[in-house]
């Protein structure tokens, strides 16, 4: 069993994007809840929720890429 280095680098880059989105999403949500009386409250809240969901998706995707790099893809029989 050999580690696929190219796939591992791709997974680490994906983890970097995940960390970035994981820090941006709470900031956007905080700004939305801080300004509930403003007219852009709903669009900023929706954007924050979308970013939070995207962070969760990226997290699972990143782990999956690294697992495939380390253990190889599962072969269908």
Protein Blocks (a to p, Z undefined) as FASTA:
>chain_A
ZZdfklmmmmmmmmmmmmmmmmmmmmmmmmmmmmmmbmklmmmmmmmmmmmmmmmmmmmm
mmmmmmmmmnopaddZZ
